[in-house]
Amino acid sequence: MAILRSYVPKDGKLVKKDKLRNFIYFSPFHINDENSAYYLNLMKEEKVKFLRGYPSSIKALADFIKNSNYTPPKIKGILVASERLSSKDKQIIESAFNSKVYNHYGLADICVMMGSCEQGMGLHNYQDYGYLELQDNESENIKKIIGTNLHNYAMPLIRYNTGDLAEVSECNCNCSRNFPVINNILGRNDSSIKTVEGYSIPTVNFYTMFEYYMEIEQWQIVQKSLKEIVINIRANGNLLELKKNILNDFQKRVPKSITLSVRFNLGFVTKNEGKIPTFINDVI
């Protein structure tokens, strides 16, 4: 399996092999035309059967395949998660790789988990993992995702409002399972960080990065240009040490061509009636 997510390169190594599990990790932070060809060639050499990753990262590979008429590796199945998968992107990826895409939705709150079945028509909730309620919302086919976990005996979450919305299908799935069919999740849909090198860096990994900083109450990343990113943070504690650590973590994920600056407790950029987006990209 080739994995195009989460892996943060060390010492400039864009690829890491896990021989025990037969996985090959590729950096999702360095996808341009040159590295796309390198990644795909290596997948062919290693006879990769399955590809797993962020939708935006695999879509970048698919765009390279389409634009360069590259012959893709023979992939049996593509597994995506952590970002919203649009129907258009799904079609592009499936067409480029000539393989089915299977979507997955889960939460760090471990109360709801959904995945595509073999038909790939939509998402089904894993009923033995968590109890799903689809609560009415303003639109008839858009429902609130309310979850109760069934396996946390110490501190279960009961009727937890995930904050995400589900687009519910009116049709039954061809797999004949008696579960609601979720067309798509209308949750986090982050943009990518663009660079002068042509990289399209997925932003979802920064959620994982920031969760380890207990001093941080809220954060925001603003890409001002291809060469400038501003990080707005509300935090307490030793801010000098915190700034050093944050910049060090960022520099593992973005190229040196980008100038990084950290602003502590100076407010956030707001959009659309005062909302504070986690990511703002002024380049796109």
Secondary structure, DSSP 8 states (H G I E B T S, - for coil): -EEESS---STT--EEEETTTTEEEE-TT--SHHHHHHHHHHHHHTT--EEEE-HHHHHHHHHHHHHHT------SEEEE-SS---HHHHHHHHHHHTS-EEEEEE-TT-S-EEE--TT-SSBEE-TTTEEEEEEE-SSTTEEEEEEEESS-SSS---SEEEEEEEEE-SS--TT--SS--EEEE-S----EEE-TT--EEESTHHHHHHTT-TTEEEEEEEEEETTEEEEEEEE-S-HHHHHHHHHHHHHTTS-TTSEEEEEESS----BTTTB--SEEES--
